[in-house]
Amino acid sequence: MNEKKLVSAHFHPKLGVYWLVSGAIIITITVVGIPLLLLWFPVGLLAVRRYIANMSAELTEKRLIVRKGLLTRTENTVPLDKITDMALIQGPLMRLFGIYQLTVETAGQSGTGSLINLVGVVDVQAFREQVLLQKSLLTDRQSTVVDNVDIDQLLLENLQQMNATLQRIEQVLTPHSPQ
């Protein structure tokens, strides 16, 4: 799998602050968790920084590879020809920070929801366009190969039919020797 890496995603510098604020809002809403806010920011800041450091998204010639995780690290490798949808989502808090969530859905995916969720990719529209462009190029290349195989098969069949016809004509034109 030594494919050429075409694009690597970089993550928004405000992503950590977005996650901290999101967590703080959830903790505050629970009311019981308000005293935990004193622990949330220092511990959360450390966890968020490590999590973001472990995140990566790479586009190769044939695949999208996404790595992330803090305690449990996951790597999702999605063949480009299996991608069916790439949606951009931006909630109100995300809009405040200028951050988007990119979801990737694939053919044959089981369950509901998306296979991959990437939050905070810098210039997410350009990254999405690059993935879709590469998917399109790969699909075009594969259809060209299929077309060439079809054309070669048709040519072979036509040549075989022409050969059979010429042999029949040759048999008819060849004089029969009297016995």
C-alpha positions in Angstrom: 0.0 0.0 0.0 2.7 2.5 -0.9 0.4 4.9 -2.6 1.4 8.4 -3.2 -0.1 10.8 -0.6 -1.9 13.6 -2.4 -3.3 15.7 0.4 -3.1 15.7 4.2 -5.7 17.5 6.3 -4.7 20.0 8.9 -6.9 20.9 11.8 -8.2 24.2 12.9 -6.3 25.9 15.8 -9.6 26.7 17.5 -10.8 23.0 17.5 -9.5 22.4 21.0 -11.3 25.5 22.4 -14.5 24.4 20.6 -14.4 21.0 22.2 -13.6 22.5 25.7 -16.5 25.0 25.4 -18.9 22.2 24.1 -18.0 20.1 27.1 -18.3 23.0 29.5 -21.8 23.7 28.1 -22.9 20.1 28.6 -21.4 20.0 32.1 -23.1 23.3 33.0 -26.5 22.1 31.7 -26.3 19.1 34.0 -26.1 21.5 37.0 -24.7 18.7 39.2 -21.5 18.9 37.1 -20.9 22.6 37.7 -18.2 21.9 40.4 -16.5 19.6 37.8 -15.8 22.7 35.6 -12.7 23.4 37.7 -11.3 20.1 36.7 -12.7 20.1 33.1 -10.5 22.9 31.7 -7.0 21.7 32.8 -7.7 18.0 32.3 -9.8 18.7 29.2 -7.2 20.9 27.7 -4.5 18.2 28.0 -6.8 15.5 26.6 -8.0 17.7 23.7 -4.4 18.6 22.7 -3.3 14.9 22.8 -6.4 13.9 20.8 -5.8 16.5 18.1 -2.2 15.5 17.9 -3.3 11.9 17.2 -5.7 13.0 14.4 -4.8 12.8 10.8 -6.6 12.5 7.4 -4.7 11.6 4.3 -5.9 11.3 0.7 -4.0 8.9 -1.5 -4.6 7.9 -5.1 -7.1 5.3 -4.2 -8.0 5.7 -0.5 -9.0 8.1 2.3 -7.2 7.2 5.5 -8.3 8.7 8.8 -6.6 8.1 12.1 -7.7 9.4 15.5 -8.2 8.4 19.1 -6.7 9.1 22.6 -7.0 5.8 24.5 -8.3 3.7 21.7 -6.7 4.7 18.4 -8.6 3.9 15.2 -7.6 3.9 11.6 -10.3 3.9 8.9 -9.2 3.3 5.4 -12.0 3.9 2.8 -11.5 3.1 -0.9 -12.5 6.2 -2.8 -14.8 4.2 -5.1 -16.9 3.2 -2.1 -17.6 6.8 -0.9 -21.3 7.6 -1.6 -21.6 11.0 0.3 -19.5 13.6 1.9 -21.6 16.1 3.9 -20.5 19.3 5.6 -22.3 20.0 8.9 -22.0 23.2 10.9 -24.0 23.8 14.1 -24.4 27.2 15.8 -21.4 26.7 18.1 -19.3 25.5 15.2 -20.3 28.6 13.2 -19.1 30.7 16.1 -15.6 29.1 15.8 -15.6 28.8 12.0 -15.4 25.0 12.2 -17.2 22.3 10.1 -17.8 18.6 10.6 -17.1 16.5 7.5 -19.0 13.2 7.4 -18.1 10.4 5.0 -20.6 7.7 4.1 -19.8 4.6 2.0 -21.6 2.0 0.0 -22.2 -1.2 2.0 -22.0 0.7 5.3 -24.0 -1.0 8.0 -26.1 0.9 10.5 -27.1 4.5 10.5 -24.8 7.5 10.6 -21.6 8.1 8.8 -18.5 5.9 8.8 -16.1 8.8 9.3 -16.6 12.1 11.2 -13.9 14.7 10.9 -14.3 17.9 12.9 -12.2 21.0 12.4 -10.4 20.4 9.1 -8.8 23.6 7.9 -10.3 24.6 4.5 -12.7 21.7 4.7 -14.4 22.6 1.4 -11.1 22.3 -0.5 -10.3 19.0 1.2 -13.8 17.7 0.3 -13.4 18.8 -3.3 -9.9 17.1 -3.5 -11.4 13.8 -2.3 -14.3 14.0 -4.7 -12.1 15.0 -7.6 -9.7 12.1 -6.9 -12.8 9.8 -6.6 -14.0 11.0 -10.0 -10.5 10.6 -11.6 -10.3 7.0 -10.2 -13.8 6.2 -11.5 -13.0 7.6 -14.9 -9.8 5.6 -15.1 -11.6 2.4 -14.1 -14.4 2.9 -16.6 -11.7 3.6 -19.4 -10.1 0.3 -18.5 -13.5 -1.4 -18.7 -14.3 0.3 -22.0 -10.9 -0.8 -23.5 -11.6 -4.4 -22.4 -15.0 -4.3 -24.0 -13.6 -2.9 -27.2 -10.9 -5.5 -27.3 -13.4 -8.2 -26.7 -15.6 -6.9 -29.5 -12.7 -6.6 -31.9 -11.7 -10.2 -31.2 -15.2 -11.5 -31.7 -15.5 -9.6 -35.0 -12.1 -11.0 -36.2 -13.2 -14.5 -35.3 -16.5 -14.1 -37.2 -14.6 -12.7 -40.3 -12.2 -15.6 -40.2 -15.0 -18.1 -40.1 -16.7 -16.4 -43.0 -13.6 -16.3 -45.1 -13.0 -20.0 -44.4 -16.6 -20.8 -45.6 -16.1 -18.7 -48.7 -12.7 -20.4 -49.4 -14.4 -23.8 -49.1 -17.1 -22.8 -51.6 -14.6 -21.4 -54.1 -12.1 -24.2 -53.9 -12.7 -26.6 -56.9 -13.5 -30.1 -55.9 -11.3 -32.7 -57.4 -13.1 -35.4 -59.4 -12.8 -38.9 -58.1 
